[in-house]
Amino acid sequence: MVYALRRPILWAADQPQIKKALLSTPLSRKVVSRFVAGERVSDAVDAVRRLRADGIHAAIDHLGEDVTTEYQALAGQQANLELIQALDDAGLAEGAEVTLKLSALGQGLGRSGVALARTQAGAIADEASRNGVLVSVDMEDHTTVDATLQTVESMRQGTPSVGVALQAMLRRTAEDLPRMAAAGGRVRLVKGAYDEPESVAYSGGREVDRAYARGLGRLFAGDGYPMVATHDPALISLALRLADEHRRTPDEFEFQMLYGIRSDEQKRLAAAGYRVRAYVPYGVDWYGYFTRRLAERPANLAFFLRSLVPG
Ligand code: FDA
């Protein structure tokens, strides 16, 4: 990860003038569709079906974050319920996962936001488990971690399989991980996609990689279900070695990668008998997700800028 470029790209993407200019540019479908399955629920279902044909499971994310009204938060819940229904109608519910951003369910809406998001996420988890669909909760910036972990713990009382993402870049993850991975807890270990202050996060790529490797070691040695969410070849190899060392069979952990990134590696691991899950985002609110992918990799930014040049 090129940390030096990540901060300015995320900063620029957040500036209202730049955001407005980019959103009003007729982006070529090709660019956004490399990372986003489409805008409609049927696009997401089609992507899940295509992945399934390659032996790859899906974690589907209805795009949206940082909602500003209760109405938007309720719409976020509704979208997830529709998604579960659509997966069931298509015969694709079993083994699929829905992944939630609590900010899209209202977590940031003042004093009552946490309770609102918790109620909505709980209702989604209930409906999902009735249909054989798994649920995980994404992790957002460090200010939201306490509330998110508490919500996941409360969801797990009704649905113990609820998973959670933990970010290796956050120093606190060393303490959060054993708690969230106890008793079979599903933990998705990621490097972390947000621009965080040094007081709470490792700032260099190497330090984050080392923290990720330590987290993987703890996950594989513990009782939890490791979800190894990275495209990094060295960390994927480490996970395979740890699985061997701790005698975990291929159904006792899984690899996760983002839709459209290292797709050949996703297919290769699935063909070798490992469980692989692709994170499939869809919806009209793609801007935040898309800019975090650009910030991760300057080559993606170059690809994107070229698409803005006419002709
Ligand atoms: P790193 O960025 O070092 O990349 C390693 C290699 O992977 C690169 O050299 C390149 O080959 C390839 N690669 C990585 N990113 C690429 C890109 N954008 N385009 C093309 N190639 C790329 N974050 C978070 O904060 N909260 C969350 O809930 C989640 N959830 C989540 C789910 C899943 C399934 C994944 C895979 C990732 C997340 N993330 C996340 C994002 C995560 O924190 C991180 O930003 C990205 O995965 C990139 O980090 P890598 O581990 O892939 O390593």
Boltz pocket constraint, residues with backbone or C-beta under 6 A from the ligand:
constraints:
  - pocket:
      binder: B
      contacts: [[A, 1], [A, 137], [A, 138], [A, 139], [A, 140], [A, 165], [A, 167], [A, 188], [A, 190], [A, 191], [A, 192], [A, 193], [A, 194], [A, 229], [A, 230], [A, 231], [A, 232], [A, 233], [A, 256], [A, 257], [A, 258], [A, 261], [A, 262], [A, 277], [A, 278], [A, 279], [A, 292], [A, 293], [A, 294], [A, 296], [A, 297], [A, 300]]
      max_distance: 6.0
